[in-house]
Amino acid sequence: MTPPALPVLYSFRRCPYAIRARMTLRYAGVAVEIIEVALRQKPAALLAVSPKATVPVLITVDGAVIDQSLDIMHWALRQSDPDGWLDAGASSEADRWIALNDDAFKPLLDRYKYAARHPELTPAEHRSRALDAMIRPMQAQLQQTRWLVGPQISIADVALFPFVRQFAGVDLPWFDAQPLPALQVWLNTWLDASLFKAVMQKQ
Ligand SMILES: N[C@@H](CCC(=O)N[C@@H](CS)C(=O)NCC(=O)O)C(=O)O
């Protein structure tokens, strides 16, 4: 197989894992060819390199296949990390937030988003679990520090942002009415950021 001229990123525009990967690649100044994937009809070339077939998947110019969004973020930051996302605070704190999001919050977020598929609890109860697991702790932290691990943006802020965006988007009027002022400022800062807007442009 001829190596690609640019790294190739299999992506899905609205996928939160793909959003955090695209934001980090762009921040690091790594140009990639983005292939937008229809999740119901994944390209054979993607299945061939990554049978688990989730997006994002990055194929480097050396032919290496990176099929976890966090690994893509770390790979991009190894190329360039101009504002020090990896040095913003204790890396153990950043890792703790990311694990909280990926392992605990994400399943609760999915139950809230698709509450009809999980009738064992009401939508408000599902929401409340997600709120307690991560949203309230984030509000408490962001009241103390501008970003999740200190005064500077870290990898954790970028990694969590697309998931908090989804949580807010399920019922925006409800979210906006909650007493979560520091988190709302944090979220709105990301939503307004040119870095986010750029990676959401339709190809
Ligand atoms: N742990 C993976 C999770 C990626 C993931 O679950 N992506 C979803 C889309 S948001 C996906 O590709 N799901 C497969 C499918 O829907 O067929 C990562 O961090 O990259």
The ligand as an ORCA input file, in Angstrom:
! r2SCAN-3c Opt
* xyz 0 1
  N     -12.961      4.716     22.553
  C     -13.199      5.215     21.217
  C     -14.689      5.460     21.064
  C     -15.076      5.981     19.692
  C     -16.555      5.784     19.411
  O     -17.271      5.088     20.146
  N     -17.038      6.397     18.309
  C     -18.406      6.157     17.897
  C     -19.020      7.360     17.226
  S     -19.181      8.743     18.307
  C     -18.405      5.040     16.865
  O     -17.592      5.037     15.959
  N     -19.300      4.071     17.017
  C     -19.401      2.986     16.098
  C     -20.710      2.925     15.411
  O     -21.606      3.728     15.738
  O     -20.858      2.073     14.546
  C     -12.384      6.485     20.999
  O     -12.079      7.169     21.988
  O     -11.990      6.784     19.862
*
